[in-house]
Every structure is written in structure tokens, then in C-alpha cells.
Amino acid sequence: MSMLITGGAGFIGSHFVRLIINQGCKVVVLDKLTYAGNLENLKDIVENPKTSKLYKFYKGDICNQELVERIFSSEKIDTIVNFAAETHVDRSILSASSFIDTDMKGVFVLLEASRRFGIKKFIQISTDEVYGTAYQDSFRETDTLNPSNPYSASKAGGDRLAYAYWTTYKLPIIITRASNNYGTYQYPEKFIPLFITNALEDKKLPLYGDGKQVRDWIHVDDHCAAINYLMMHGKEGEVYNIGGGNERYNIDVANIIIDELKKPKTLIEHVKDREGHDRRYALDCTKLMSAGWKPKIKFENGIRDTIKWYRDNQAWWKRIKNGEFMEYYNKQYSHRFTSADPQLR
């Protein structure tokens, strides 16, 4: 039997593939290889004879019902972990269509195939952003969902659809809602890798608004370990928050990056805030902690190691930061900068 990992060539998905294969499990990856999917993220798996025999890749869309059912049938899938998603809030604000397709319709296709083929476990990867802004306390799994942008709304739709398949069909579903991830191989449109790579290139770091938005950061390896733990110990039909317990102002994270790379603080430029920007995300992870899991990587250590990786692997991200990336970046940020010097952007 095999585990299907959708979105397995992406940031979090590739880390999870590596974790599972190193445990000796057979993995089938289905990835559309959009701009954020990158087979280089799995290069070490493919080139290692011990792990390559446990790995099989399909290029395709989770919305493709025929392909999904063919994979379930031919690969004898018994477990699925669904990382496949359009994930970037800024892109969802520019155009929401692909988010609705992948994050909702794609989940439906996977759920239907899972029901038809009788899988043993379905892990739906959701996000803390489905809760909206946490003005005071931290969100618990039972709190009302209040997404505030097209991305989080589409993820909330997939989240609740998965739960509906548990209540209606008793499909063995577990839903996870994680806080902001960081670590190696993250596509450089996201906050931390964007600021690291821009700083390395001596370009401006576009900080939204006053920079006092709060995010709880979890290292991608801790996130993957939590999912793996819940596959074995989680209760079907339940939702689990996965947080790192590392709430930070965005401005403070930016300053850590600047200080670690010994760059001038003048690289940080406050720009016009994101539309509908959530002020604070915060998760109450008592439920997961009580089940026996806790994060291991301290933010101070994890962010330092992440900065070092991007500094030492510039060929990986420099290949990305051109073409499609630059088209998006200019559309998103060029009008926000006050500097007229394009070299600083």
C-alpha cells in the first residue's frame, strides 16, 4: 500500500515526503508543478537509490478526477495527505479563481476518490488563517471560522467540506490548522524567504503597514512531525491546531534577518498595507499538546538556520526569482515603494 502526498513538490509537502520516505514508507506524489512546485526540492530523494525506490511522481491537477482515480487504483493508495493548494494571500487578492478551483474543488475530487476506494486515513491540511484575526486570545479548534481574504476563504471551504465527509460518510478525516511555516525550500514570495533573499541582493524589504502584524511561526520540520504524529495518534473527525508558540511582530522578524545578514536597517521600507490584512494570528494548541506532541525547534535557532540555508543555496532561489516571479513581484510591490530607484526594489 502507498501514501499519496498531493503538493509533494512544494515547500511543506516536500519536507513531509522526505520525512515519510526516510521512515521506509512508499510515497506517491501528485503535483501540478505550478510556479511554487519544484522537483529540485526532492532531488535528494530521487538521486538516493535507497529512497528513490520508495518514491513515484505524477504530474497533474487534483481537480482531474480521472487522473486521481487512476492513481488510487493503480498505486493502491490507503492514506492521503493533501498539501495541494494555492496558498499566497497576495496572489488571491489579485486573482481568486485558481484558489477556488484547487482549494475547494480539488479537495472535493480527492474526497470522492477516497470514499470510492475506501482509504484508511485522509489528512486535510488547512491553515490558521481560516479563523481570521485574533484580537485578544488564541483561537481554539471550536471557534468560529471568519476568513477575511480569498485564500483563507477557499481553505475554509476545503476544511469544512472534509469535515462534512466525516459527518456524512464517516470518511476517516483529520484536519490540521497550522500557523505560519518557515524553513528551507520555501518559495521566495513568502515573507521570510522574500526578506532574506532581497537582503542578500541588497534590495528593499517591503514591510506592510506599520509592521506590527503578529504571526505565530512554526518550523516546517516541526509542522511535518506533528502531522506524522496525528496520522498515528489523532482522532478521526477531529481538528487540530498546530502552532510553534512563537508570536512575533513582522518588524521584529525583519530586524532579525537584517541583523543576521549584517545589512543596514535602511533596507526595510514600510509600504502600503495589504488589503484586508489580518492583524494577528494565534493558536491555542492545548488539544495537540495534550495528545502528546510539542514543537522542538526554537525560533531563534530555526530562523538562523533558515537564513544560513538561503545564503548558502543562492543558485536555488536565483533561478526562481526571475520570469514569472518578477512579473508577480512588480505587480504586487512596484507601486507601493516610495523609492524611484528600481535597483532598490
TORVEXVEX-143789 format. One record per residue (C-alpha): x negated, y negated, z. Coordinates in nm, 4 decimals. Example, Ala and Ser with C-alpha at 12.3 -4.5 7.8 and 13.67 -1.06 7.14 Angstrom:
<sites>
<X -1.2300	Y 0.4500	Z 0.7800>
<X -1.3670	Y 0.1060	Z 0.7140>
</sites>
This chain:
<sites>
<X 0.0000	Y 0.0000	Z 0.0000>
<X -0.1088	Y -0.3590	Z -0.0646>
<X -0.0619	Y -0.7047	Z 0.0778>
<X 0.0498	Y -0.9757	Z -0.1648>
<X -0.1013	Y -1.3160	Z -0.0874>
<X 0.0527	Y -1.5870	Z -0.3009>
<X -0.1501	Y -1.9039	Z -0.3470>
<X -0.4557	Y -1.6984	Z -0.2547>
<X -0.6947	Y -1.9084	Z -0.4642>
<X -0.6035	Y -2.2245	Z -0.2770>
<X -0.7545	Y -2.3718	Z 0.0365>
<X -0.5832	Y -2.1846	Z 0.3207>
<X -0.4910	Y -1.8856	Z 0.1060>
<X -0.8499	Y -1.8115	Z 0.0047>
<X -0.9616	Y -1.8162	Z 0.3675>
<X -0.6840	Y -1.5728	Z 0.4552>
<X -0.7754	Y -1.3438	Z 0.1638>
<X -1.1318	Y -1.3332	Z 0.2932>
<X -1.0169	Y -1.2534	Z 0.6468>
<X -0.7863	Y -0.9702	Z 0.5411>
<X -1.0254	Y -0.8086	Z 0.2925>
<X -1.3059	Y -0.8130	Z 0.5482>
<X -1.0744	Y -0.6059	Z 0.7674>
<X -1.0647	Y -0.3434	Z 0.4920>
<X -0.7142	Y -0.4178	Z 0.3622>
<X -0.6192	Y -0.4085	Z -0.0058>
<X -0.5126	Y -0.7532	Z -0.1280>
<X -0.3269	Y -0.8646	Z -0.4391>
<X -0.3482	Y -1.2377	Z -0.5111>
<X -0.0893	Y -1.4194	Z -0.7198>
<X -0.1847	Y -1.7774	Z -0.8015>
<X -0.0709	Y -2.0177	Z -1.0716>
<X -0.4130	Y -2.1871	Z -1.0687>
<X -0.2746	Y -2.5380	Z -1.0735>
<X -0.5173	Y -2.8221	Z -1.0066>
<X -0.5602	Y -2.7070	Z -0.6437>
<X -0.6121	Y -2.3374	Z -0.7219>
<X -0.9742	Y -2.2462	Z -0.7748>
<X -1.1174	Y -1.8989	Z -0.8345>
<X -1.4547	Y -2.0271	Z -0.7156>
<X -1.3021	Y -2.0139	Z -0.3679>
<X -1.3007	Y -1.6322	Z -0.3980>
<X -1.6313	Y -1.5917	Z -0.5783>
<X -1.7980	Y -1.4179	Z -0.2833>
<X -1.5153	Y -1.1619	Z -0.2711>
<X -1.5375	Y -1.0835	Z -0.6419>
<X -1.9169	Y -1.0553	Z -0.6507>
<X -1.9456	Y -0.8266	Z -0.3474>
<X -1.8998	Y -0.4585	Z -0.4501>
<X -1.7604	Y -0.3724	Z -0.1054>
<X -1.4844	Y -0.6332	Z -0.1200>
<X -1.4149	Y -0.6536	Z -0.4928>
<X -1.2671	Y -0.3032	Z -0.4964>
<X -1.0052	Y -0.4197	Z -0.2457>
<X -0.9079	Y -0.7271	Z -0.4499>
<X -0.6840	Y -0.7747	Z -0.7516>
<X -0.5818	Y -1.1038	Z -0.9089>
<X -0.2770	Y -1.2054	Z -1.1121>
<X -0.2455	Y -1.5477	Z -1.2669>
<X 0.1164	Y -1.6549	Z -1.2578>
<X 0.4004	Y -1.8517	Z -1.1052>
<X 0.6017	Y -1.7286	Z -0.8065>
<X 0.9073	Y -1.8640	Z -0.9912>
<X 0.8543	Y -1.5972	Z -1.2575>
<X 1.0935	Y -1.3255	Z -1.1414>
<X 0.9822	Y -1.0683	Z -1.3998>
<X 0.6156	Y -1.1043	Z -1.3043>
<X 0.6842	Y -1.0960	Z -0.9305>
<X 0.8925	Y -0.7795	Z -0.9567>
<X 0.6317	Y -0.6144	Z -1.1785>
<X 0.3642	Y -0.6832	Z -0.9156>
<X 0.5825	Y -0.5479	Z -0.6353>
<X 0.6482	Y -0.2313	Z -0.8335>
<X 0.3044	Y -0.1576	Z -0.9774>
<X 0.0986	Y -0.2586	Z -0.6714>
<X 0.3266	Y -0.1021	Z -0.4081>
<X 0.3454	Y -0.4215	Z -0.2042>
<X 0.4554	Y -0.3741	Z 0.1563>
<X 0.3597	Y -0.7138	Z 0.3058>
<X 0.3686	Y -1.0641	Z 0.1640>
<X 0.2180	Y -1.3858	Z 0.2957>
<X 0.3443	Y -1.6832	Z 0.0981>
<X 0.0933	Y -1.9686	Z 0.0825>
<X 0.2005	Y -2.0709	Z -0.2687>
<X 0.3261	Y -2.4282	Z -0.2558>
<X 0.2899	Y -2.7775	Z -0.3851>
<X 0.1521	Y -2.9444	Z -0.0750>
<X 0.0414	Y -3.3051	Z -0.1119>
<X 0.2815	Y -3.5704	Z 0.0201>
<X 0.1427	Y -3.8450	Z -0.2047>
<X 0.1977	Y -3.6365	Z -0.5178>
<X 0.5518	Y -3.5513	Z -0.4078>
<X 0.6300	Y -3.9217	Z -0.3806>
<X 0.5013	Y -3.9790	Z -0.7340>
<X 0.6984	Y -3.6809	Z -0.8724>
<X 0.9032	Y -3.4299	Z -0.6722>
<X 1.0149	Y -3.1845	Z -0.9420>
<X 0.7356	Y -2.9264	Z -0.9095>
<X 0.7747	Y -2.9305	Z -0.5297>
<X 1.1401	Y -2.8304	Z -0.5545>
<X 1.0552	Y -2.5569	Z -0.8044>
<X 0.7687	Y -2.3941	Z -0.6157>
<X 0.8561	Y -2.4620	Z -0.2532>
<X 1.2221	Y -2.3654	Z -0.2837>
<X 1.2989	Y -2.1688	Z -0.6000>
<X 0.9687	Y -1.9800	Z -0.5757>
<X 1.0497	Y -1.8771	Z -0.2182>
<X 1.3894	Y -1.7531	Z -0.3383>
<X 1.2282	Y -1.5349	Z -0.6075>
<X 0.9875	Y -1.3828	Z -0.3549>
<X 1.2644	Y -1.3190	Z -0.1030>
<X 1.4833	Y -1.1481	Z -0.3611>
<X 1.1977	Y -0.9239	Z -0.4749>
<X 1.1132	Y -0.8440	Z -0.1137>
<X 1.4731	Y -0.7470	Z -0.0449>
<X 1.4915	Y -0.5314	Z -0.3561>
<X 1.1676	Y -0.3447	Z -0.2874>
<X 1.2112	Y -0.3134	Z 0.0896>
<X 0.8938	Y -0.4803	Z 0.2141>
<X 0.7871	Y -0.4354	Z 0.5769>
<X 0.6825	Y -0.7948	Z 0.6519>
<X 0.7303	Y -1.1376	Z 0.4945>
<X 0.5345	Y -1.4315	Z 0.6366>
<X 0.6621	Y -1.7684	Z 0.5134>
<X 0.4004	Y -2.0419	Z 0.5602>
<X 0.5796	Y -2.3635	Z 0.6481>
<X 0.4463	Y -2.6879	Z 0.7984>
<X 0.4825	Y -2.9163	Z 1.0991>
<X 0.5955	Y -3.1895	Z 0.8600>
<X 0.9445	Y -3.0363	Z 0.8418>
<X 1.0112	Y -3.1892	Z 1.1854>
<X 0.9405	Y -3.5465	Z 1.0772>
<X 0.7828	Y -3.7996	Z 1.3130>
<X 0.7234	Y -3.7012	Z 1.6767>
<X 0.7853	Y -4.0308	Z 1.8517>
<X 0.7308	Y -3.9059	Z 2.2067>
<X 0.6958	Y -3.5385	Z 2.2941>
<X 0.5715	Y -3.2476	Z 2.0840>
<X 0.8091	Y -3.0502	Z 1.8644>
<X 0.9297	Y -2.7068	Z 1.9691>
<X 1.0449	Y -2.4410	Z 1.7253>
<X 1.4089	Y -2.5003	Z 1.8219>
<X 1.4016	Y -2.8745	Z 1.7465>
<X 1.5989	Y -3.0227	Z 1.4601>
<X 1.4244	Y -3.0479	Z 1.1248>
<X 1.4092	Y -3.4024	Z 0.9887>
<X 1.1754	Y -3.4112	Z 0.6855>
<X 1.1022	Y -3.7592	Z 0.5516>
<X 0.9399	Y -3.7072	Z 0.2099>
<X 0.9997	Y -3.4787	Z -0.0894>
<X 0.7159	Y -3.2424	Z 0.0099>
<X 0.8355	Y -3.1823	Z 0.3648>
<X 1.1966	Y -3.1593	Z 0.2463>
<X 1.1052	Y -2.8902	Z -0.0070>
<X 0.9129	Y -2.6971	Z 0.2593>
<X 1.2070	Y -2.7247	Z 0.4969>
<X 1.4261	Y -2.5780	Z 0.2233>
<X 1.1978	Y -2.2761	Z 0.1785>
<X 1.1642	Y -2.2411	Z 0.5549>
<X 1.5397	Y -2.2246	Z 0.6103>
<X 1.6001	Y -2.0036	Z 0.3085>
<X 1.3570	Y -1.7489	Z 0.4515>
<X 1.5404	Y -1.7613	Z 0.7830>
<X 1.8715	Y -1.7124	Z 0.6020>
<X 1.7395	Y -1.3886	Z 0.4524>
<X 1.6624	Y -1.2681	Z 0.8040>
<X 2.0062	Y -1.3510	Z 0.9389>
<X 2.1954	Y -1.2308	Z 0.6319>
<X 1.9941	Y -0.9304	Z 0.5119>
<X 1.7669	Y -0.8590	Z 0.8102>
<X 1.4645	Y -0.9013	Z 0.5831>
<X 1.1632	Y -0.8835	Z 0.8214>
<X 1.0734	Y -1.2529	Z 0.8172>
<X 0.8312	Y -1.4519	Z 1.0308>
<X 0.7986	Y -1.8273	Z 0.9723>
<X 0.4928	Y -2.0276	Z 1.0741>
<X 0.4674	Y -2.4063	Z 1.1013>
<X 0.1094	Y -2.5250	Z 1.1275>
<X -0.0382	Y -2.8662	Z 1.1944>
<X -0.2896	Y -3.0345	Z 0.9610>
<X -0.5617	Y -2.7967	Z 0.8421>
<X -0.9242	Y -2.8852	Z 0.7738>
<X -1.2320	Y -2.6873	Z 0.6755>
<X -1.4294	Y -2.5673	Z 0.3747>
<X -1.2900	Y -2.5390	Z 0.0189>
<X -1.0134	Y -2.7952	Z 0.0783>
<X -0.9167	Y -2.9832	Z -0.2377>
<X -1.0554	Y -3.3374	Z -0.2073>
<X -0.7231	Y -3.5176	Z -0.2453>
<X -0.6544	Y -3.4485	Z 0.1243>
<X -0.7581	Y -3.6915	Z 0.3966>
<X -1.0698	Y -3.5305	Z 0.5462>
<X -1.2370	Y -3.3990	Z 0.2263>
<X -1.1454	Y -3.7191	Z 0.0385>
<X -1.3122	Y -3.9332	Z 0.3020>
<X -1.6169	Y -3.7057	Z 0.3266>
<X -1.6748	Y -3.6900	Z -0.0487>
<X -1.6072	Y -4.0607	Z -0.1015>
<X -1.8523	Y -4.1459	Z 0.1752>
<X -2.1151	Y -3.9190	Z 0.0201>
<X -2.0672	Y -4.1131	Z -0.3045>
<X -2.0711	Y -4.4486	Z -0.1203>
<X -1.7157	Y -4.5178	Z -0.2309>
<X -1.4408	Y -4.6811	Z -0.0305>
<X -1.2371	Y -4.4717	Z 0.2126>
<X -0.8711	Y -4.5726	Z 0.1568>
<X -0.7132	Y -4.5684	Z 0.5042>
<X -0.3356	Y -4.6096	Z 0.5019>
<X -0.1950	Y -4.8980	Z 0.7068>
<X -0.3499	Y -4.9580	Z 1.0475>
<X -0.4967	Y -4.6062	Z 1.0628>
<X -0.3142	Y -4.5337	Z 1.3887>
<X -0.1143	Y -4.2449	Z 1.2471>
<X -0.1677	Y -3.9372	Z 1.4646>
<X -0.2305	Y -3.5859	Z 1.3364>
<X -0.2995	Y -3.2623	Z 1.5227>
<X -0.5892	Y -3.0891	Z 1.3468>
<X -0.6446	Y -2.7137	Z 1.3317>
<X -0.9410	Y -2.5469	Z 1.1652>
<X -0.8370	Y -2.3302	Z 0.8716>
<X -1.0063	Y -2.0240	Z 1.0246>
<X -0.8018	Y -2.0640	Z 1.3431>
<X -0.4856	Y -2.1004	Z 1.1359>
<X -0.5595	Y -1.7804	Z 0.9431>
<X -0.6413	Y -1.5928	Z 1.2634>
<X -0.3055	Y -1.6998	Z 1.4073>
<X -0.1172	Y -1.5736	Z 1.1003>
<X -0.3039	Y -1.2440	Z 1.1197>
<X -0.2151	Y -1.2172	Z 1.4883>
<X 0.1518	Y -1.2821	Z 1.4197>
<X 0.1579	Y -1.0169	Z 1.1456>
<X 0.0747	Y -0.7653	Z 1.4156>
<X 0.2413	Y -0.9139	Z 1.7231>
<X 0.5009	Y -1.1650	Z 1.6029>
<X 0.8715	Y -1.1010	Z 1.6416>
<X 1.0809	Y -1.0730	Z 1.3255>
<X 1.3275	Y -1.3547	Z 1.2658>
<X 1.1223	Y -1.5988	Z 1.4731>
<X 0.9477	Y -1.9289	Z 1.4009>
<X 0.6034	Y -2.0001	Z 1.5480>
<X 0.4261	Y -2.3347	Z 1.5712>
<X 0.0511	Y -2.3135	Z 1.5095>
<X -0.1453	Y -2.6135	Z 1.6342>
<X -0.5011	Y -2.6910	Z 1.7243>
<X -0.4310	Y -2.9164	Z 2.0208>
<X -0.6465	Y -3.1878	Z 1.8608>
<X -0.4389	Y -3.5029	Z 1.8229>
<X -0.6443	Y -3.7813	Z 1.6652>
<X -0.5804	Y -4.1215	Z 1.5148>
<X -0.6676	Y -4.1216	Z 1.1444>
<X -0.9005	Y -4.4171	Z 1.2059>
<X -1.0924	Y -4.2137	Z 1.4654>
<X -1.1397	Y -3.9234	Z 1.2239>
<X -1.2606	Y -4.1673	Z 0.9590>
<X -1.5143	Y -4.3078	Z 1.2035>
<X -1.6403	Y -3.9584	Z 1.2911>
<X -1.7056	Y -3.8941	Z 0.9214>
<X -1.8800	Y -4.2286	Z 0.8770>
<X -2.0968	Y -4.1784	Z 1.1848>
<X -2.1912	Y -3.8194	Z 1.0979>
<X -2.2983	Y -3.9203	Z 0.7466>
<X -2.4684	Y -4.2385	Z 0.8755>
<X -2.2713	Y -4.4595	Z 0.6399>
<X -2.1615	Y -4.8201	Z 0.7021>
<X -1.8181	Y -4.8727	Z 0.8535>
<X -1.7503	Y -5.1263	Z 0.5792>
<X -1.6723	Y -4.8283	Z 0.3532>
<X -1.3413	Y -4.7931	Z 0.5385>
<X -1.0763	Y -5.0081	Z 0.3712>
<X -0.7256	Y -5.0423	Z 0.5105>
<X -0.4843	Y -5.0159	Z 0.2182>
<X -0.1097	Y -5.0456	Z 0.1719>
<X 0.0605	Y -4.7743	Z 0.3744>
<X 0.2165	Y -4.4640	Z 0.2215>
<X 0.5894	Y -4.4872	Z 0.1566>
<X 0.7874	Y -4.3204	Z 0.4378>
<X 0.4683	Y -4.2391	Z 0.6254>
<X 0.5309	Y -4.0247	Z 0.9359>
<X 0.3645	Y -4.1874	Z 1.2351>
<X 0.2792	Y -3.8817	Z 1.4421>
<X 0.2870	Y -3.5041	Z 1.4118>
<X 0.2608	Y -3.2980	Z 1.7282>
<X 0.3461	Y -2.9359	Z 1.8037>
<X 0.4339	Y -2.7555	Z 2.1235>
<X 0.2638	Y -2.4172	Z 2.0752>
<X 0.3702	Y -2.2621	Z 2.4067>
<X 0.5538	Y -1.9832	Z 2.2272>
<X 0.2454	Y -1.8686	Z 2.0353>
<X 0.0146	Y -1.9154	Z 2.3322>
<X 0.2475	Y -1.7075	Z 2.5493>
<X 0.2319	Y -1.4325	Z 2.2865>
<X -0.1443	Y -1.4140	Z 2.3438>
<X -0.3144	Y -1.6321	Z 2.0814>
<X -0.5184	Y -1.9517	Z 2.1214>
<X -0.7389	Y -2.1523	Z 1.8826>
<X -1.1139	Y -2.1092	Z 1.9276>
<X -1.2776	Y -2.3852	Z 1.7219>
<X -1.3208	Y -2.7236	Z 1.8920>
<X -1.2503	Y -3.0153	Z 1.6634>
<X -1.5871	Y -3.1772	Z 1.7315>
<X -1.7680	Y -2.8638	Z 1.6143>
<X -1.5312	Y -2.7852	Z 1.3283>
<X -1.5403	Y -3.1318	Z 1.1743>
<X -1.9200	Y -3.1422	Z 1.1966>
<X -1.9488	Y -2.8065	Z 1.0190>
<X -1.6968	Y -2.9190	Z 0.7572>
<X -1.8885	Y -3.2386	Z 0.6834>
<X -2.2089	Y -3.0375	Z 0.6508>
<X -2.0438	Y -2.7953	Z 0.4047>
<X -1.9281	Y -3.0740	Z 0.1737>
<X -2.2704	Y -3.2340	Z 0.1944>
<X -2.4409	Y -2.9043	Z 0.1066>
<X -2.1918	Y -2.7953	Z -0.1642>
<X -2.1584	Y -3.1056	Z -0.3760>
<X -2.1501	Y -2.9082	Z -0.7013>
<X -1.8204	Y -2.7501	Z -0.5888>
<X -1.6333	Y -3.0757	Z -0.5349>
<X -1.8038	Y -3.2879	Z -0.8005>
<X -1.6649	Y -3.0531	Z -1.0663>
<X -1.3214	Y -3.1226	Z -0.9228>
<X -1.3434	Y -3.4988	Z -0.8780>
<X -1.3024	Y -3.5864	Z -1.2437>
<X -1.0391	Y -3.5413	Z -1.5111>
<X -0.7021	Y -3.4665	Z -1.3505>
<X -0.8236	Y -3.5674	Z -1.0060>
<X -0.9395	Y -3.9120	Z -1.1182>
<X -0.6164	Y -3.9697	Z -1.3086>
<X -0.4192	Y -3.8986	Z -0.9905>
<X -0.6614	Y -4.0916	Z -0.7678>
<X -0.6461	Y -4.4069	Z -0.9781>
<X -0.2678	Y -4.3885	Z -0.9968>
<X -0.2404	Y -4.3467	Z -0.6207>
<X -0.5064	Y -4.5870	Z -0.4936>
<X -0.6332	Y -4.8367	Z -0.7518>
<X -0.3515	Y -5.0851	Z -0.6871>
<X -0.3998	Y -5.0550	Z -0.3107>
<X -0.7633	Y -5.1635	Z -0.2959>
<X -0.8397	Y -5.5314	Z -0.2500>
<X -1.1892	Y -5.4992	Z -0.3973>
<X -1.2229	Y -5.5697	Z -0.7654>
<X -1.5402	Y -5.3623	Z -0.7914>
<X -1.4450	Y -5.0219	Z -0.9394>
<X -1.7665	Y -4.8688	Z -0.8057>
<X -1.6304	Y -4.9121	Z -0.4529>
<X -1.3042	Y -4.7389	Z -0.5272>
</sites>
